[in-house]
Amino acid sequence: MENPRPVGWIERWRSENESRLREIGLAMYLLRKNPLSLVGLVMVLGIIVMSILAPVLATHDPMSVNLSEQFQPPSWKHYFGTDDLGMDIYSRVLYAGVYDLSVGLIVLVVSTSVGTIIGVVAGYFGGKTDEVLMRISDVFLACPGLVLAMAFSAAMESRSLEVLVFAIAIRNWPSYARLVRGQTLTIREQQYVEAARASGASSWQILARHIIPNCISPIIINATLDTGRIILTAATLSFIGLGAPPGTPEWGRMVADGRVYMQYDPWIILCPGLMIVITVLGLNLLGDGLRDILDPRARIQA
């Protein structure tokens, strides 16, 4: 009797990760069903790649002032033209992407971390703990987000990335707290949670192993859609002088500095303004696609 043919490492890896590959295939199928989501994915990836490669792609120092080249129109030397100080707008737009994406990422990490912790604690333990934590979140939700961020930024004497991040995050975490709390109220009644509780698992073990992992999908969807709002808020604060310091390569700040010259030199605000539009639109389109991918009903129908 002949020995069976040895299984190669590719076949072995495929058999070990069959379920994972099936999930990836289903996700790609659902993404292809929504062409706008693919457009959003390309837009977001393009912005991220441009920002990461800013030191390589930039043709000039983004902070270099050259008064002899003020208000130069777009050309092969200055792809997006120059501003009132002779600074290269193309290079500044690239480095501004690093600043704005950093603000969005840091605010998301802070907001989701704080909101998730507060939400699971409030939803799982309930009672007075839930009442106190939710009333605190109501205080922040009662204030318009932009107004609260403006008030905090105006109260701080310094203008820095840390202040801008905290000003946005202080209003952003309650939405995640309420989202996670609602998910926790449903998950804590599931049979597998009751089984874990009956087997002697502590409350913190149940939260870490069962509650929080099952809240990841809605958090990802909300975070993707929220990133666009965060970047837009950061640009708005910088536009009114409460965000990035003067001279900083930041899209909102660049629009603010160039608005005086928009009638005769529109390229000064057109390029950073378009970057804001592309980034926010791409994130919203991508968020819609992720919502379809992570929605259990859409996966069942597929």
C-alpha positions as a LaTeX table, in Angstrom:
\begin{tabular}{lrrr}
\hline
Residue & $x$ (\AA) & $y$ (\AA) & $z$ (\AA) \\
\hline
Met1 & 0.00 & 0.00 & 0.00 \\
Glu2 & 1.40 & 3.38 & $-1.01$ \\
Asn3 & 1.98 & 6.07 & 1.58 \\
Pro4 & $-0.38$ & 9.02 & 1.30 \\
Arg5 & 1.04 & 12.13 & $-0.30$ \\
Pro6 & 2.43 & 14.46 & 2.41 \\
Val7 & 0.37 & 17.56 & 2.92 \\
Gly8 & 2.27 & 20.71 & 2.00 \\
Trp9 & 2.54 & 23.66 & 4.33 \\
Ile10 & 0.15 & 25.68 & 2.16 \\
Glu11 & $-2.60$ & 23.05 & 2.41 \\
Arg12 & $-1.95$ & 22.66 & 6.13 \\
Trp13 & $-2.11$ & 26.40 & 6.72 \\
Arg14 & $-5.28$ & 26.62 & 4.63 \\
Ser15 & $-7.00$ & 23.87 & 6.60 \\
Glu16 & $-6.01$ & 25.44 & 9.92 \\
Asn17 & $-7.31$ & 28.86 & 8.88 \\
Glu18 & $-10.32$ & 27.78 & 6.83 \\
Ser19 & $-12.87$ & 29.61 & 8.95 \\
Arg20 & $-10.76$ & 32.75 & 9.01 \\
Leu21 & $-10.34$ & 32.70 & 5.22 \\
Arg22 & $-14.08$ & 32.19 & 4.81 \\
Glu23 & $-14.74$ & 35.28 & 6.97 \\
Ile24 & $-12.29$ & 37.34 & 4.92 \\
Gly25 & $-13.92$ & 36.18 & 1.69 \\
Leu26 & $-17.37$ & 37.07 & 2.98 \\
Ala27 & $-16.12$ & 40.50 & 4.05 \\
Met28 & $-14.64$ & 41.16 & 0.61 \\
Tyr29 & $-17.88$ & 40.02 & $-1.04$ \\
Leu30 & $-19.95$ & 42.40 & 1.07 \\
Leu31 & $-17.47$ & 45.20 & 0.39 \\
Arg32 & $-17.67$ & 44.62 & $-3.36$ \\
Lys33 & $-21.47$ & 44.84 & $-3.21$ \\
Asn34 & $-21.07$ & 48.47 & $-2.13$ \\
Pro35 & $-18.81$ & 50.21 & $-4.70$ \\
Leu36 & $-18.90$ & 53.47 & $-2.76$ \\
Ser37 & $-17.27$ & 51.72 & 0.18 \\
Leu38 & $-14.42$ & 50.66 & $-2.08$ \\
Val39 & $-14.08$ & 54.26 & $-3.20$ \\
Gly40 & $-13.97$ & 55.33 & 0.44 \\
Leu41 & $-11.34$ & 52.69 & 1.22 \\
Val42 & $-9.14$ & 53.90 & $-1.65$ \\
Met43 & $-9.54$ & 57.52 & $-0.55$ \\
Val44 & $-8.64$ & 56.76 & 3.06 \\
Leu45 & $-5.69$ & 54.55 & 2.15 \\
Gly46 & $-4.45$ & 57.24 & $-0.23$ \\
Ile47 & $-4.55$ & 59.91 & 2.49 \\
Ile48 & $-2.79$ & 57.60 & 4.97 \\
Val49 & $-0.04$ & 56.65 & 2.49 \\
Met50 & 0.51 & 60.29 & 1.52 \\
Ser51 & 0.78 & 61.29 & 5.17 \\
Ile52 & 3.19 & 58.47 & 6.07 \\
Leu53 & 5.39 & 59.26 & 3.06 \\
Ala54 & 5.21 & 63.04 & 3.58 \\
Pro55 & 8.97 & 63.37 & 4.28 \\
Val56 & 9.67 & 61.54 & 1.01 \\
Leu57 & 6.97 & 63.13 & $-1.18$ \\
Ala58 & 7.41 & 66.70 & 0.04 \\
Thr59 & 9.44 & 68.91 & $-2.30$ \\
His60 & 10.10 & 71.73 & 0.19 \\
Asp61 & 10.40 & 72.36 & 3.89 \\
Pro62 & 6.80 & 72.96 & 5.05 \\
Met63 & 7.96 & 75.68 & 7.46 \\
Ser64 & 10.35 & 77.41 & 5.07 \\
Val65 & 9.42 & 81.07 & 4.44 \\
Asn66 & 10.43 & 82.61 & 1.11 \\
Leu67 & 8.95 & 86.07 & 0.63 \\
Ser68 & 10.37 & 86.30 & $-2.89$ \\
Glu69 & 7.96 & 83.56 & $-4.01$ \\
Gln70 & 4.70 & 84.81 & $-2.50$ \\
Phe71 & 1.41 & 83.91 & $-4.20$ \\
Gln72 & 3.00 & 81.72 & $-6.87$ \\
Pro73 & 0.33 & 79.82 & $-8.86$ \\
Pro74 & 0.57 & 76.02 & $-9.24$ \\
Ser75 & 3.57 & 75.03 & $-11.33$ \\
Trp76 & 6.12 & 72.25 & $-11.72$ \\
Lys77 & 8.20 & 73.89 & $-8.98$ \\
His78 & 5.28 & 74.36 & $-6.60$ \\
Tyr79 & 2.59 & 71.79 & $-7.45$ \\
Phe80 & $-0.14$ & 73.53 & $-5.39$ \\
Gly81 & 1.36 & 77.02 & $-5.52$ \\
Thr82 & 2.61 & 79.10 & $-2.58$ \\
Asp83 & 0.89 & 81.13 & 0.14 \\
Asp84 & 1.33 & 84.69 & 1.41 \\
Leu85 & 4.66 & 83.78 & 3.04 \\
Gly86 & 6.01 & 81.92 & 0.02 \\
Met87 & 5.65 & 78.52 & 1.71 \\
Asp88 & 5.03 & 75.54 & $-0.56$ \\
Ile89 & 1.37 & 74.53 & $-0.18$ \\
Tyr90 & 1.89 & 71.00 & $-1.55$ \\
Ser91 & 4.47 & 70.15 & 1.14 \\
Arg92 & 2.36 & 71.77 & 3.85 \\
Val93 & $-0.73$ & 69.80 & 2.78 \\
Leu94 & 1.21 & 66.54 & 3.09 \\
Tyr95 & 2.53 & 67.34 & 6.56 \\
Ala96 & $-0.88$ & 68.64 & 7.59 \\
Gly97 & $-2.23$ & 65.16 & 6.92 \\
Val98 & 0.17 & 63.80 & 9.53 \\
Tyr99 & $-1.10$ & 66.35 & 12.06 \\
Asp100 & $-4.82$ & 65.86 & 11.41 \\
Leu101 & $-4.67$ & 62.07 & 11.22 \\
Ser102 & $-2.66$ & 62.03 & 14.45 \\
Val103 & $-5.35$ & 64.11 & 16.14 \\
Gly104 & $-8.06$ & 61.76 & 14.86 \\
Leu105 & $-6.21$ & 58.62 & 15.95 \\
Ile106 & $-5.28$ & 59.89 & 19.43 \\
Val107 & $-8.78$ & 61.22 & 20.10 \\
Leu108 & $-10.25$ & 57.88 & 19.03 \\
Val109 & $-7.93$ & 55.93 & 21.33 \\
Val110 & $-8.75$ & 58.17 & 24.30 \\
Ser111 & $-12.49$ & 58.34 & 23.58 \\
Thr112 & $-13.01$ & 54.64 & 22.93 \\
Ser113 & $-10.89$ & 53.60 & 25.90 \\
Val114 & $-12.64$ & 55.88 & 28.39 \\
Gly115 & $-16.09$ & 55.32 & 26.90 \\
Thr116 & $-15.72$ & 51.54 & 26.76 \\
Ile117 & $-14.59$ & 51.26 & 30.37 \\
Ile118 & $-17.37$ & 53.50 & 31.65 \\
Gly119 & $-19.98$ & 51.84 & 29.42 \\
Val120 & $-19.24$ & 48.25 & 30.42 \\
Val121 & $-19.03$ & 49.12 & 34.12 \\
Ala122 & $-22.33$ & 51.02 & 34.00 \\
Gly123 & $-24.13$ & 48.39 & 31.95 \\
Tyr124 & $-22.86$ & 45.33 & 33.79 \\
Phe125 & $-23.13$ & 46.47 & 37.41 \\
Gly126 & $-26.22$ & 48.69 & 36.97 \\
Gly127 & $-27.89$ & 50.28 & 39.97 \\
Lys128 & $-26.33$ & 53.41 & 41.43 \\
Thr129 & $-23.13$ & 52.88 & 39.47 \\
Asp130 & $-25.06$ & 53.03 & 36.21 \\
Glu131 & $-27.08$ & 56.03 & 37.39 \\
Val132 & $-24.05$ & 58.09 & 38.42 \\
Leu133 & $-21.96$ & 57.32 & 35.33 \\
Met134 & $-24.81$ & 57.96 & 32.90 \\
Arg135 & $-25.73$ & 61.25 & 34.55 \\
Ile136 & $-22.12$ & 62.37 & 34.19 \\
Ser137 & $-22.23$ & 61.48 & 30.50 \\
Asp138 & $-25.52$ & 63.38 & 30.17 \\
Val139 & $-23.80$ & 66.52 & 31.42 \\
Phe140 & $-21.28$ & 66.33 & 28.57 \\
Leu141 & $-23.90$ & 65.33 & 26.00 \\
Ala142 & $-26.07$ & 68.29 & 26.98 \\
Cys143 & $-23.44$ & 70.68 & 25.62 \\
Pro144 & $-22.94$ & 70.94 & 21.85 \\
Gly145 & $-19.69$ & 69.20 & 21.02 \\
Leu146 & $-18.07$ & 72.06 & 19.12 \\
Val147 & $-19.09$ & 74.63 & 21.74 \\
Leu148 & $-17.65$ & 72.50 & 24.55 \\
Ala149 & $-14.40$ & 72.01 & 22.63 \\
Met150 & $-14.23$ & 75.75 & 21.91 \\
Ala151 & $-14.80$ & 76.58 & 25.57 \\
Phe152 & $-12.05$ & 74.25 & 26.75 \\
Ser153 & $-9.59$ & 75.42 & 24.09 \\
Ala154 & $-10.31$ & 79.06 & 24.89 \\
Ala155 & $-9.77$ & 78.42 & 28.61 \\
Met156 & $-6.27$ & 77.01 & 27.95 \\
Glu157 & $-3.53$ & 79.55 & 27.36 \\
Ser158 & $-1.39$ & 77.28 & 25.19 \\
Arg159 & $-2.12$ & 76.02 & 21.70 \\
Ser160 & $-0.74$ & 72.52 & 21.22 \\
Leu161 & $-1.64$ & 69.06 & 19.95 \\
Glu162 & $-2.32$ & 67.86 & 23.50 \\
Val163 & $-4.79$ & 70.65 & 24.20 \\
Leu164 & $-6.57$ & 70.08 & 20.88 \\
Val165 & $-6.84$ & 66.33 & 21.51 \\
Phe166 & $-8.21$ & 66.78 & 25.02 \\
Ala167 & $-10.66$ & 69.47 & 23.91 \\
Ile168 & $-12.23$ & 67.08 & 21.38 \\
Ala169 & $-11.98$ & 63.90 & 23.46 \\
Ile170 & $-13.69$ & 65.46 & 26.48 \\
Arg171 & $-16.92$ & 65.63 & 24.48 \\
Asn172 & $-16.43$ & 62.50 & 22.42 \\
Trp173 & $-16.29$ & 59.73 & 25.04 \\
Pro174 & $-19.98$ & 59.85 & 26.21 \\
Ser175 & $-21.25$ & 58.56 & 22.85 \\
Tyr176 & $-19.06$ & 55.45 & 23.18 \\
Ala177 & $-20.08$ & 55.02 & 26.82 \\
Arg178 & $-23.77$ & 54.95 & 25.86 \\
Leu179 & $-23.15$ & 52.67 & 22.88 \\
Val180 & $-21.18$ & 50.14 & 24.95 \\
Arg181 & $-23.63$ & 50.34 & 27.84 \\
Gly182 & $-26.51$ & 49.40 & 25.53 \\
Gln183 & $-24.55$ & 46.46 & 24.14 \\
Thr184 & $-23.56$ & 45.36 & 27.64 \\
Leu185 & $-27.17$ & 45.37 & 28.87 \\
Thr186 & $-28.00$ & 42.87 & 26.11 \\
Ile187 & $-24.88$ & 40.71 & 26.33 \\
Arg188 & $-24.93$ & 40.28 & 30.10 \\
Glu189 & $-28.22$ & 38.35 & 29.84 \\
Gln190 & $-26.87$ & 35.83 & 27.30 \\
Gln191 & $-26.54$ & 32.18 & 28.30 \\
Tyr192 & $-22.77$ & 32.01 & 27.86 \\
Val193 & $-22.36$ & 34.90 & 30.30 \\
Glu194 & $-24.64$ & 33.13 & 32.78 \\
Ala195 & $-22.58$ & 29.96 & 32.32 \\
Ala196 & $-19.34$ & 31.84 & 32.96 \\
Arg197 & $-20.85$ & 33.41 & 36.07 \\
Ala198 & $-22.04$ & 30.01 & 37.31 \\
Ser199 & $-18.59$ & 28.49 & 36.75 \\
Gly200 & $-17.10$ & 30.96 & 39.21 \\
Ala201 & $-15.66$ & 33.58 & 36.87 \\
Ser202 & $-15.30$ & 37.00 & 38.47 \\
Ser203 & $-17.09$ & 40.06 & 37.14 \\
Trp204 & $-13.86$ & 41.49 & 35.70 \\
Gln205 & $-13.08$ & 38.21 & 33.95 \\
Ile206 & $-16.54$ & 38.20 & 32.39 \\
Leu207 & $-16.09$ & 41.79 & 31.26 \\
Ala208 & $-12.68$ & 41.08 & 29.72 \\
Arg209 & $-13.50$ & 37.72 & 28.09 \\
His210 & $-17.15$ & 38.03 & 27.08 \\
Ile211 & $-18.58$ & 41.55 & 27.28 \\
Ile212 & $-15.88$ & 43.76 & 25.76 \\
Pro213 & $-14.97$ & 41.41 & 22.82 \\
Asn214 & $-18.63$ & 41.36 & 21.77 \\
Cys215 & $-18.76$ & 45.16 & 21.80 \\
Ile216 & $-15.86$ & 45.53 & 19.35 \\
Ser217 & $-17.91$ & 45.51 & 16.13 \\
Pro218 & $-20.19$ & 48.48 & 16.94 \\
Ile219 & $-17.21$ & 50.36 & 18.38 \\
Ile220 & $-15.26$ & 49.90 & 15.12 \\
Ile221 & $-18.20$ & 51.10 & 13.02 \\
Asn222 & $-18.82$ & 54.12 & 15.21 \\
Ala223 & $-15.10$ & 54.94 & 15.37 \\
Thr224 & $-14.74$ & 54.90 & 11.58 \\
Leu225 & $-17.67$ & 57.25 & 11.12 \\
Asp226 & $-16.52$ & 59.37 & 14.06 \\
Thr227 & $-12.99$ & 59.92 & 12.73 \\
Gly228 & $-14.31$ & 62.21 & 10.01 \\
Arg229 & $-16.18$ & 64.30 & 12.56 \\
Ile230 & $-13.07$ & 64.52 & 14.75 \\
Ile231 & $-10.91$ & 65.74 & 11.87 \\
Leu232 & $-13.60$ & 68.22 & 10.87 \\
Thr233 & $-13.83$ & 69.50 & 14.46 \\
Ala234 & $-10.04$ & 69.84 & 14.67 \\
Ala235 & $-10.01$ & 71.79 & 11.40 \\
Thr236 & $-12.84$ & 74.01 & 12.64 \\
Leu237 & $-11.06$ & 74.81 & 15.90 \\
Ser238 & $-7.88$ & 75.63 & 14.00 \\
Phe239 & $-9.85$ & 77.78 & 11.55 \\
Ile240 & $-11.19$ & 79.99 & 14.35 \\
Gly241 & $-7.82$ & 80.17 & 16.06 \\
Leu242 & $-8.44$ & 77.72 & 18.91 \\
Gly243 & $-6.62$ & 74.70 & 17.51 \\
Ala244 & $-3.21$ & 74.37 & 15.92 \\
Pro245 & $-0.70$ & 77.17 & 16.63 \\
Pro246 & $-0.12$ & 79.78 & 13.89 \\
Gly247 & 2.15 & 78.54 & 11.12 \\
Thr248 & 1.47 & 74.86 & 11.87 \\
Pro249 & 0.83 & 72.71 & 8.76 \\
Glu250 & $-2.81$ & 71.87 & 9.50 \\
Trp251 & $-5.64$ & 71.88 & 6.98 \\
Gly252 & $-8.02$ & 74.09 & 8.97 \\
Arg253 & $-5.25$ & 76.51 & 9.87 \\
Met254 & $-4.17$ & 76.74 & 6.23 \\
Val255 & $-7.71$ & 77.56 & 5.14 \\
Ala256 & $-7.93$ & 80.22 & 7.85 \\
Asp257 & $-4.62$ & 81.81 & 6.84 \\
Gly258 & $-5.57$ & 81.87 & 3.15 \\
Arg259 & $-9.19$ & 82.98 & 3.34 \\
Val260 & $-8.21$ & 86.65 & 2.99 \\
Tyr261 & $-6.63$ & 85.95 & $-0.41$ \\
Met262 & $-9.23$ & 83.52 & $-1.77$ \\
Gln263 & $-10.66$ & 86.00 & $-4.27$ \\
Tyr264 & $-7.41$ & 86.45 & $-6.21$ \\
Asp265 & $-5.36$ & 83.40 & $-5.14$ \\
Pro266 & $-7.92$ & 80.64 & $-4.57$ \\
Trp267 & $-5.36$ & 77.80 & $-4.64$ \\
Ile268 & $-4.20$ & 78.80 & $-1.15$ \\
Ile269 & $-7.40$ & 77.45 & 0.43 \\
Leu270 & $-8.60$ & 75.15 & $-2.34$ \\
Cys271 & $-6.03$ & 72.39 & $-1.79$ \\
Pro272 & $-6.29$ & 72.05 & 2.03 \\
Gly273 & $-10.06$ & 72.43 & 1.78 \\
Leu274 & $-10.28$ & 69.59 & $-0.74$ \\
Met275 & $-8.14$ & 67.40 & 1.53 \\
Ile276 & $-10.62$ & 67.89 & 4.37 \\
Val277 & $-13.53$ & 67.01 & 2.06 \\
Ile278 & $-11.80$ & 63.91 & 0.64 \\
Thr279 & $-10.76$ & 62.62 & 4.07 \\
Val280 & $-14.15$ & 63.09 & 5.74 \\
Leu281 & $-16.06$ & 61.73 & 2.72 \\
Gly282 & $-13.78$ & 58.70 & 2.43 \\
Leu283 & $-14.13$ & 57.84 & 6.12 \\
Asn284 & $-17.93$ & 58.11 & 5.94 \\
Leu285 & $-18.12$ & 55.89 & 2.87 \\
Leu286 & $-15.77$ & 53.36 & 4.46 \\
Gly287 & $-17.81$ & 53.41 & 7.66 \\
Asp288 & $-20.96$ & 52.53 & 5.72 \\
Gly289 & $-19.15$ & 49.56 & 4.20 \\
Leu290 & $-17.86$ & 48.34 & 7.54 \\
Arg291 & $-21.36$ & 48.57 & 8.94 \\
Asp292 & $-22.56$ & 46.19 & 6.23 \\
Ile293 & $-19.64$ & 43.82 & 6.79 \\
Leu294 & $-20.03$ & 43.65 & 10.57 \\
Asp295 & $-23.84$ & 43.56 & 10.56 \\
Pro296 & $-24.94$ & 39.97 & 11.38 \\
Arg297 & $-28.14$ & 40.33 & 9.35 \\
Ala298 & $-26.21$ & 41.32 & 6.22 \\
Arg299 & $-23.85$ & 38.38 & 6.71 \\
Ile300 & $-26.77$ & 35.93 & 7.04 \\
Gln301 & $-28.42$ & 37.24 & 3.86 \\
Ala302 & $-25.09$ & 36.94 & 1.98 \\
\hline
\end{tabular}
